[in-house]
Amino acid sequence: MHTDTSALENGTTLEADLCIVGAGAAGISMALEWIDSPLKVLLLEGGGFEFEPAMQDLYRGAIVGQPYFPLQAARLHYFGGTTGHWAGFCSTYDAIDFETRAWVPHSGWPIRREELDPFYARAHHLLDLGPYEYDAADWSRRDPELVPLPLDERVVWTKMWQFSPPTRFGTKYREAIVSARNVHLYTHANVCEVEANESLTAVQGLRVRTLGGKEIRVRARSYVLACCSIQNARLLLASNRQASAGLGNAHDVVGRYFMEHIEMPSGELVLAQPETAKMEMYAFEWGRTKARGELALGAQVQREHRLLNGTASLEPGAPDDQVKSTFQFLTPQVLDAMRKWDQAGRKGPPPIPQPLMDSAAAAAPPRFFHLMTRQEQAPNPDSRVTLSAEKDALGMPRAKLDWRMTELDKRSIRTFYQLLGRELGRSGTGRVQIREWLLDDDRTWPSSISGGWHHMGTTRMHTDPRQGVVDANCRVHGLGNLYVAGSSVYPTAGAANPTLTLVALSLRLSDHLKTTLA
Ligand SMILES: Cc1cc2nc3c(=O)[nH]c(=O)nc-3n(C[C@H](O)[C@H](O)[C@H](O)COP(=O)(O)OP(=O)(O)OC[C@H]3O[C@@H](n4cnc5c(N)ncnc54)[C@H](O)[C@@H]3O)c2cc1C
């Protein structure tokens, strides 16, 4: 069922068993799980079915730390969420990402990597990925052309990635949600406040506003916030009438530990023997590639050298290219063009910037590759989302992002590239030149530093309420019926892109709620 909230009477109260706030990758993955269950589920989406500039403007916010993408371009505010323009690159997190690592302050998840396996497999279907196989040997068996480089896997291994078409959740799952008997989608339903009971031990309602000035209330037995990292934190912080620091924030953790993936070109590889080198496994072509390998740092050397996790993709090119990372090309204008191309049925070539098309289309065996880093950022309490003094059109304080790096981030990339260079040289693959900025001291970063448009942290998972906002079941500490879905719960960022893992965690949360709400 679907209702546009603007059509409701002012002051209406909606009631349900479960209320999911936000219809992006996390919220829709969860809502689909409840179709035909005996329970009544509300899915509240702030936007409509299409992009609306006034709605998108609610995401505008201040950036005070490391320069970052404009917040209103970094996430989409309508049904389907940011899957309306995500790129679809997926891989699983590694076992080491979940461990407490003595050299990475605040590391360690309260769950183990193996626990996610069944949920990863289910998430694959939702994201239209291939078989749930991430071992390079499996892909070599499928296609003998895909041969991993002969590297010492303890140092550098071939980590496989898969590519979603990319699945646009708003397009693909709209009919299933709208026609569901027991799941009721409300669009233009912006949640502006979470209201707790007097003792602040449970949520008793949500305050929802429309741009037309209506206000409605929602009551449910359990609530899930699935608005993505910046908005999840903003909503909890802005719910500060009953608790001055915001709900779920008794220990000042909400909004902290905001993390990105550091994604930028960091070196170049020149192959020793380009004519005979087998590089197909590492090649990528937009819209065609099903799986490819990246060069990833082995867990053993991460431990030995006290490093963060990182991988490097190989992008064929020329030494004098003004190369940027893939995602630096994705300016708001390019994203808009891609969205329109997608909505118009993907006729003709995708509106990808020319340099990327050129490298994808290179015909001769390439000799030269740019090495693109994807590295986890160390969890840092000072890297955070707070509220700005400015309010949006619904009267909610805007978000303020203070993204910060640490010396460990820089040292990790540099050492990764030194180890990568040594290993590619030792194996006879070729020579690596490390970018100059990486050889500077650990505190300085180039102005071109870039994230991957991935937002993680801000409501991190930890068994101790003083160190985390949610527990191992994604329930907000201290509030019996409030949960969070999405990458805001990640205690550490891993090196892989976040969406596959956040969909897996959303399915896990649905399973958990099915037992508590039964
Ligand atoms: C350019 C780009 C490329 C990307 N490429 C990749 C990639 O290749 N691989 C990858 O893994 N990830 C990628 N991502 C990240 C990916 O898009 C996100 O990880 C994913 O969309 C997050 O899902 P989510 O449901 O948590 O948030 P979103 O998809 O952002 O959905 C949140 C939903 O909540 C709604 N909402 C927000 N606030 C409220 C409110 N107060 N009330 C009601 N509703 C609200 C929003 O309208 C939205 O529908 C990319 C992102 C961008 C921008």
The ligand as an SDF file (V2000), in Angstrom:
LIG
                    3D

 53 58  0  0  0  0  0  0  0  0999 V2000
   28.0310    8.3650   -6.2020 C   0  0  0  0  0  0  0  0  0  0  0  0
   27.9160    7.2210   -5.2710 C   0  0  0  0  0  0  0  0  0  0  0  0
   28.4320    5.9920   -5.6250 C   0  0  0  0  0  0  0  0  0  0  0  0
   28.3400    4.9270   -4.7360 C   0  0  0  0  0  0  0  0  0  0  0  0
   28.8350    3.7280   -5.1240 N   0  0  0  0  0  0  0  0  0  0  0  0
   28.8110    2.6930   -4.2830 C   0  0  0  0  0  0  0  0  0  0  0  0
   29.3630    1.4460   -4.6540 C   0  0  0  0  0  0  0  0  0  0  0  0
   29.8530    1.2740   -5.7640 O   0  0  0  0  0  0  0  0  0  0  0  0
   29.3270    0.4240   -3.7600 N   0  0  0  0  0  0  0  0  0  0  0  0
   28.7920    0.5740   -2.5180 C   0  0  0  0  0  0  0  0  0  0  0  0
   28.8100   -0.3880   -1.7370 O   0  0  0  0  0  0  0  0  0  0  0  0
   28.2440    1.7540   -2.1390 N   0  0  0  0  0  0  0  0  0  0  0  0
   28.2450    2.8100   -2.9800 C   0  0  0  0  0  0  0  0  0  0  0  0
   27.6970    4.0040   -2.6070 N   0  0  0  0  0  0  0  0  0  0  0  0
   27.0970    4.1000   -1.2570 C   0  0  0  0  0  0  0  0  0  0  0  0
   25.6620    3.5670   -1.2540 C   0  0  0  0  0  0  0  0  0  0  0  0
   24.8710    4.3640   -2.0780 O   0  0  0  0  0  0  0  0  0  0  0  0
   25.1560    3.5810    0.1810 C   0  0  0  0  0  0  0  0  0  0  0  0
   25.9890    2.7460    0.9720 O   0  0  0  0  0  0  0  0  0  0  0  0
   23.7290    3.0610    0.3330 C   0  0  0  0  0  0  0  0  0  0  0  0
   22.8370    3.6900   -0.5350 O   0  0  0  0  0  0  0  0  0  0  0  0
   23.2760    3.3270    1.7750 C   0  0  0  0  0  0  0  0  0  0  0  0
   21.9970    2.7650    1.9540 O   0  0  0  0  0  0  0  0  0  0  0  0
   21.0600    3.3380    3.0960 P   0  0  0  0  0  0  0  0  0  0  0  0
   19.7290    2.7120    2.9170 O   0  0  0  0  0  0  0  0  0  0  0  0
   21.7230    3.2380    4.4040 O   0  0  0  0  0  0  0  0  0  0  0  0
   20.9630    4.9230    2.7780 O   0  0  0  0  0  0  0  0  0  0  0  0
   20.2580    5.6210    1.5560 P   0  0  0  0  0  0  0  0  0  0  0  0
   20.3410    4.7650    0.3630 O   0  0  0  0  0  0  0  0  0  0  0  0
   20.8240    6.9840    1.4630 O   0  0  0  0  0  0  0  0  0  0  0  0
   18.7270    5.6820    1.9930 O   0  0  0  0  0  0  0  0  0  0  0  0
   18.2890    6.4470    3.0940 C   0  0  0  0  0  0  0  0  0  0  0  0
   16.8090    6.7490    2.8900 C   0  0  0  0  0  0  0  0  0  0  0  0
   16.3120    7.4060    4.0390 O   0  0  0  0  0  0  0  0  0  0  0  0
   15.4790    8.4940    3.6410 C   0  0  0  0  0  0  0  0  0  0  0  0
   15.4950    9.4540    4.7420 N   0  0  0  0  0  0  0  0  0  0  0  0
   16.5450   10.1760    5.1780 C   0  0  0  0  0  0  0  0  0  0  0  0
   16.2040   10.9320    6.2310 N   0  0  0  0  0  0  0  0  0  0  0  0
   14.8900   10.6900    6.4760 C   0  0  0  0  0  0  0  0  0  0  0  0
   13.9580   11.1550    7.4450 C   0  0  0  0  0  0  0  0  0  0  0  0
   14.3190   12.0170    8.4070 N   0  0  0  0  0  0  0  0  0  0  0  0
   12.6910   10.6920    7.3890 N   0  0  0  0  0  0  0  0  0  0  0  0
   12.3090    9.7930    6.4370 C   0  0  0  0  0  0  0  0  0  0  0  0
   13.1570    9.3200    5.4930 N   0  0  0  0  0  0  0  0  0  0  0  0
   14.4360    9.7590    5.5220 C   0  0  0  0  0  0  0  0  0  0  0  0
   16.1270    8.9810    2.3640 C   0  0  0  0  0  0  0  0  0  0  0  0
   15.2500    9.7450    1.5770 O   0  0  0  0  0  0  0  0  0  0  0  0
   16.5510    7.6820    1.7150 C   0  0  0  0  0  0  0  0  0  0  0  0
   15.5330    7.1520    0.8980 O   0  0  0  0  0  0  0  0  0  0  0  0
   27.7400    5.0840   -3.4680 C   0  0  0  0  0  0  0  0  0  0  0  0
   27.2080    6.3280   -3.1140 C   0  0  0  0  0  0  0  0  0  0  0  0
   27.2940    7.3840   -4.0050 C   0  0  0  0  0  0  0  0  0  0  0  0
   26.7280    8.7010   -3.6140 C   0  0  0  0  0  0  0  0  0  0  0  0
  1  2  1  0
  2  3  1  0
  2 52  2  0
  3  4  2  0
  4  5  1  0
  4 50  1  0
  5  6  2  0
  6  7  1  0
  6 13  1  0
  7  8  2  0
  7  9  1  0
  9 10  1  0
 10 11  2  0
 10 12  1  0
 12 13  2  0
 13 14  1  0
 14 15  1  0
 14 50  1  0
 15 16  1  0
 16 17  1  0
 16 18  1  0
 18 19  1  0
 18 20  1  0
 20 21  1  0
 20 22  1  0
 22 23  1  0
 23 24  1  0
 24 25  2  0
 24 26  1  0
 24 27  1  0
 27 28  1  0
 28 29  2  0
 28 30  1  0
 28 31  1  0
 31 32  1  0
 32 33  1  0
 33 34  1  0
 33 48  1  0
 34 35  1  0
 35 36  1  0
 35 46  1  0
 36 37  1  0
 36 45  1  0
 37 38  2  0
 38 39  1  0
 39 40  1  0
 39 45  2  0
 40 41  1  0
 40 42  2  0
 42 43  1  0
 43 44  2  0
 44 45  1  0
 46 47  1  0
 46 48  1  0
 48 49  1  0
 50 51  2  0
 51 52  1  0
 52 53  1  0
M  END
$$$$
